[in-house]
Amino acid sequence: MILTKSCIRIANRDDNETLQELIFRSPQAGRVLLGSDRSPDFFARAAPYDESRVFIAEQDAGVGGNVACGLKWVLVGGEVQRAAYIFDLAVAERARGQGHAKRLLAGAEAWARDYEADFLYAHVLAGNRAGLSAFAAANYRQVAWLTSRLLPVPARGRDGAQQTRVAEEDDWPSLGYLLQREFGSHDLLRAETAEGLRALWERLPGYRPDLVWVSGEPPAAVLGLWDYSPVGRAVLLRLPPELRIIPAVSRLLRRTGLPFPAVPGLGQPFRYGLLLGGGGSAQALQLLLQRALAEARKLGVDALVLFHDPRTPPAWLRALNFAGSYHLVAKVLRTGPAATLGERPLSVDPVDL
């Protein structure tokens, strides 16, 4: 191994293509290996945060790694806290074992302190030993498990449109409070949810107001769909042996006309959407999910993604899905309620993927 001098600096627009290549070639290792296609704009991922920075470990031989961090206000133990969320940490294969991850995380931590963050946290895919080791070396602690659910979009099915409707102007004042009532006992709920839900969602790249639906008047439930493809797409790079037959079976069954979900083959990018909200009556949310799946089909989205705390699984989830697990790791910067993070159920912001 040839070591080269390195420095940590803030990334800029000139680094866009280099960072796209780096993040694609640095997938999180687990049973399923997914590459991330973040073209055309690597920096679009940071749009939903109040403030964000991308740091680069630069060597004589080029970029050796990067970390990205965003700031937001959340509730922990009922108190408003400034959270710094690590949403990228990647080290180029040629540069591993040189301490880049530790230096990058130290740079993000120093930046977060300057912005008076109370704590930092990140999600790490179960099985990603390298990622977990990097965070452990930087004194992050294991806080909780999270469940991810991938819902393939079927070729056809019910749309639930007759019993649901697009959210209207008069609905918005109540939607944030509906979600606050639903998740008020959870940590990491956005502090602005009650009064600023609409503004939060409108900051999502590619957000469309016609993809937020409610049931009832006043609304008894709300569910939205964020097509994530303006930010990035996933590329299936590896499947465990027991799952390798699934893409072929999917193609065969769809050719016969059966409403089986499409499953991408290896190396093929696929579009996914993230579910927004998910609060209110379980019965109404089942209808809203049918509509979300139908609208995703029209958009050409291949799958929907939902994260949740396994202690509070969604009672309304009634669809074929593949479950995965993520570690939530955190590091406290200031004395306060963040020290208890993980003792209560966690609210998972759809952006935190």
Buried (B, 14 or more C-beta within 10 A) or exposed (E): EEEEEBEBBEBEEEBBEBBBBBBBEBBBBBBBBBBBBBBEBBBBBBBBBEBBBBBBBBBEEEBBBBBBBBBBBBBBBEEEBBBBBBBBBBBBEEBBEBBBBEBBBBBBBEBBEEEEBBBBBBBBBBBBEBBBEBBEEBEBBBBBBBBBBBBBBBBEBEBBBEEBBBBEEEBBEBBBBBBBEBBBEBBBBBBBBBEBBBEBBEEBBBBBBEBBBBBBEEBBBBBBBBBBBBBBBBBBEBBEEEEEEBBEEBEEBBEEEEEBBBBBEEEEBBBBBBBBBBBBBEEBBBBBBBBBBBBBBEBEBBBBBBBBBEEBEBEBBEBEBBEBBBBBBBBBBBEBBBBEBBEBBBBBBBBBB
